[in-house]
Amino acid sequence: MREYKNSKDKSPRKDFDKAPRKKDWSRAEDRDRKSKGFSKPREEREEQEEVQEQRSDVIAGRNAVMEALKSGRPIDSIYILKGNTQGSLGKIVAMAKDEGIPVKDGTPQKFESLCGSLNHQGVAAIVACHDFSTMEDIMAKAGDEPPFIVICDNIEDPHNLGAIIRTAEAAGAHGVIIPKRRGVGLTATVAKTSAGAVEYMPVVRVANIVSCIDELKEQGCWIFCADMDGEIWCQADMKGKIGVVILDDGITHQGS
């Protein structure tokens, strides 16, 4: 602090030294993003990139979807605009059911997120990133080894399913089973998150997970799942034919 006199009234006046201005890093970061061509926050850009990625595996339009069905192209699911099954849409629904492809009702908002500005004509197909396998493929991969199968149910996040497939491949599993409904399929996001494991890991899609588990039990397969009162997983005997059930985001380990 220093004291000096005003030149006009000659009266003393005190003046405080001003503190140095702090740099506004938020504005600096905004300028840096704009200079690099980014005008949106990172989280918003990632969300937009995710939507664009999901659109890359979408077939929109009646003729396009029908030809994809005729060609035998692997399709994960088909969305039909809710309440609209007239004309060729009815034929698409029938063809999809014959092939065992899930048909789902889609809202206008869902179609907008999938197709953007494309003229979808009330139908859109999600193309599977890889052909689905059969139980015979899993057994063939196991060969002389006891089958080790990962069973997924209610896994709706594609990142989680991709991570499960990647981990299953690294852990030496022989196959992954997913449901036709109540879970995500083999989308482009699943393939990306699996880091290429989906190319080597057989993925089987079944209509009923419970029935599938019962069939595995009849074949001598032990099923492990979560139980608060169960054994510690690293102390459990998990030798022989086993199936590990993963529900939502949790892996489980009690034998039955």
C-alpha positions in Angstrom: 0.0 0.0 0.0 1.2 3.5 -0.8 0.0 7.0 -0.1 0.0 10.0 -2.5 -1.9 13.3 -3.0 -4.4 14.0 -5.7 -3.1 16.6 -8.1 -6.4 18.7 -7.9 -7.4 18.8 -4.3 -4.0 18.0 -2.8 -5.7 15.6 -0.4 -4.0 12.4 0.5 -5.4 9.2 -1.0 -4.6 5.6 -0.4 -4.3 3.1 -3.2 -4.1 -0.6 -2.8 -1.8 -2.6 -5.1 -4.0 -4.7 -7.3 -3.5 -8.5 -7.3 -2.4 -10.0 -10.6 -5.3 -11.3 -12.7 -5.7 -15.0 -12.9 -5.8 -16.6 -16.2 -9.3 -18.0 -17.1 -8.3 -21.5 -18.1 -11.8 -22.4 -19.0 -11.8 -19.8 -21.7 -8.3 -20.8 -22.8 -9.4 -24.4 -23.2 -12.4 -23.3 -25.2 -10.2 -21.3 -27.5 -7.8 -24.3 -27.8 -10.7 -26.6 -28.7 -12.0 -24.2 -31.3 -8.5 -23.8 -32.8 -8.4 -27.6 -33.2 -11.8 -27.7 -34.8 -13.8 -28.7 -31.7 -16.7 -26.5 -30.9 -18.4 -28.8 -28.4 -17.3 -30.2 -25.0 -15.6 -33.6 -25.0 -18.5 -35.5 -23.4 -20.9 -34.1 -26.0 -18.5 -34.9 -28.9 -18.1 -38.5 -27.6 -21.9 -38.9 -27.4 -22.3 -37.6 -31.0 -19.5 -39.9 -32.2 -21.3 -42.8 -30.5 -24.6 -42.0 -32.3 -22.7 -41.7 -35.7 -21.0 -45.0 -35.0 -24.3 -46.8 -34.3 -25.8 -45.3 -37.5 -23.1 -47.0 -39.5 -24.6 -50.4 -38.9 -28.2 -49.4 -39.7 -30.1 -50.3 -42.9 -33.1 -48.0 -43.4 -36.0 -48.3 -45.9 -38.4 -51.1 -46.9 -36.7 -52.3 -50.0 -33.2 -52.1 -48.5 -34.3 -54.1 -45.4 -36.2 -56.7 -47.5 -33.2 -57.3 -49.8 -30.9 -57.6 -46.7 -33.2 -60.3 -45.4 -33.3 -62.1 -48.8 -29.5 -62.1 -49.1 -29.1 -63.8 -45.7 -27.1 -60.9 -44.2 -26.7 -61.2 -40.5 -29.2 -58.9 -38.8 -29.4 -58.3 -35.1 -32.9 -56.8 -34.9 -35.4 -54.9 -36.9 -37.4 -51.8 -35.7 -40.9 -51.2 -37.1 -42.6 -47.8 -36.5 -45.1 -48.5 -33.8 -48.6 -49.2 -35.1 -47.5 -49.5 -38.7 -47.5 -53.0 -40.1 -49.4 -52.5 -43.4 -48.2 -53.5 -46.9 -44.6 -54.5 -47.3 -43.9 -53.9 -43.6 -46.1 -56.9 -42.8 -44.0 -59.0 -45.2 -40.8 -57.8 -43.6 -42.1 -58.8 -40.1 -43.1 -62.2 -41.4 -39.6 -62.8 -43.0 -37.9 -61.6 -39.9 -39.8 -64.0 -37.7 -39.1 -66.9 -40.1 -35.4 -66.1 -39.7 -35.7 -65.8 -35.9 -34.8 -62.1 -36.0 -36.3 -60.0 -33.1 -38.8 -57.4 -34.3 -39.2 -54.4 -32.0 -41.6 -51.4 -31.9 -39.8 -48.1 -32.6 -40.9 -44.6 -31.7 -40.2 -41.6 -34.0 -37.5 -40.5 -31.6 -35.8 -44.0 -31.9 -35.9 -43.8 -35.7 -34.4 -40.3 -35.6 -31.5 -41.5 -33.4 -30.9 -44.5 -35.7 -31.5 -43.0 -39.1 -31.0 -39.3 -38.8 -32.3 -37.6 -41.9 -32.6 -40.8 -43.9 -36.1 -41.7 -45.3 -36.6 -44.9 -43.2 -40.2 -45.5 -44.4 -41.1 -46.9 -41.0 -38.4 -49.7 -40.9 -34.8 -50.0 -39.9 -32.5 -53.0 -39.4 -29.6 -53.2 -37.1 -26.9 -55.2 -38.9 -24.9 -57.7 -36.8 -21.2 -57.1 -36.8 -20.6 -60.9 -37.1 -22.5 -64.0 -37.9 -24.0 -65.8 -35.0 -22.7 -69.2 -34.1 -24.4 -72.4 -32.9 -23.9 -74.6 -29.9 -22.1 -77.1 -32.2 -19.6 -74.4 -33.0 -18.9 -73.9 -29.2 -18.4 -77.6 -28.7 -16.2 -77.8 -31.8 -14.0 -75.0 -30.4 -13.8 -76.9 -27.1 -12.6 -80.0 -28.8 -11.2 -82.4 -26.2 -11.4 -79.8 -23.4 -14.3 -79.5 -21.0 -16.6 -76.7 -22.4 -16.2 -73.3 -20.7 -19.2 -71.2 -21.6 -20.1 -67.6 -20.6 -23.9 -67.0 -20.4 -25.1 -63.4 -20.6 -28.6 -62.2 -19.6 -30.0 -58.7 -19.6 -26.7 -57.2 -20.7 -28.1 -54.0 -22.4 -24.9 -51.9 -22.6 -22.9 -52.7 -25.8 -19.7 -51.7 -24.1 -20.3 -54.2 -21.3 -21.0 -57.0 -23.8 -17.9 -56.2 -25.8 -15.8 -56.2 -22.7 -17.3 -59.6 -21.7 -16.5 -61.1 -25.1 -13.0 -59.7 -24.9 -12.4 -61.1 -21.4 -14.0 -64.5 -22.2 -11.5 -64.9 -25.1 -8.6 -63.9 -22.9 -9.8 -66.3 -20.1 -10.0 -69.3 -22.5 -13.8 -69.6 -22.8 -15.1 -71.6 -25.7 -18.2 -69.5 -26.4 -20.7 -66.8 -25.3 -24.5 -67.2 -25.1 -26.8 -64.2 -25.3 -30.6 -63.9 -25.5 -32.6 -62.8 -28.5 -34.5 -60.3 -26.3 -33.7 -58.4 -23.1 -30.1 -57.7 -24.2 -27.9 -56.0 -26.8 -26.8 -58.0 -29.8 -23.7 -57.9 -31.9 -23.6 -54.2 -32.8 -20.7 -52.2 -34.1 -20.1 -50.8 -30.7 -19.8 -54.4 -29.3 -17.3 -55.3 -32.0 -15.2 -52.2 -31.3 -15.2 -52.8 -27.5 -14.3 -56.4 -27.9 -11.0 -55.3 -29.6 -11.4 -58.0 -32.3 -12.3 -60.8 -30.0 -15.7 -61.2 -31.6 -14.0 -62.5 -34.7 -12.7 -65.5 -32.7 -15.3 -66.1 -30.0 -18.4 -68.0 -31.0 -21.5 -66.0 -29.9 -24.8 -68.0 -29.8 -28.1 -66.3 -29.6 -31.0 -68.3 -28.0 -34.7 -67.6 -27.5 -34.8 -68.7 -23.9 -31.8 -68.5 -21.5 -33.4 -70.6 -18.8 -34.1 -73.5 -21.3 -30.6 -73.2 -22.6 -29.2 -73.5 -19.0 -31.4 -76.6 -18.4 -30.1 -78.2 -21.6 -26.5 -77.6 -20.5 -27.2 -79.1 -17.1 -28.5 -82.2 -18.8 -25.3 -82.5 -20.7 -23.4 -82.5 -17.4 -22.5 -78.8 -17.3 -22.2 -77.1 -13.9 -23.7 -73.7 -13.8 -22.1 -71.0 -11.6 -24.0 -67.9 -10.5 -23.9 -65.2 -7.8 -25.0 -66.0 -4.2 -24.3 -63.9 -1.2 -24.0 -67.1 0.9 -22.0 -69.0 -1.7 -18.4 -70.1 -1.7 -15.5 -67.8 -2.4 -15.0 -68.2 -6.1 -11.3 -68.9 -5.9 -12.0 -71.7 -3.4 -14.7 -73.3 -5.5 -14.1 -76.4 -7.6 -14.7 -75.1 -11.1 -13.1 -78.0 -13.0 -15.0 -79.9 -15.7 -17.8 -78.6 -17.9 -18.9 -75.2 -16.6 -21.2 -72.3 -17.5 -20.7 -68.9 -15.9 -23.8 -66.7 -15.8 -23.4 -62.9 -16.0 -26.5 -60.8 -15.2 -26.4 -57.1 -15.8 -22.9 -56.1 -14.8 -22.2 -58.8 -12.3 -20.4 -62.1 -12.7 -21.3 -64.9 -10.4 -19.8 -68.1 -9.1 -21.8 -70.6 -7.2 -22.2 -74.1 -8.5 -25.6 -75.8 -9.0 
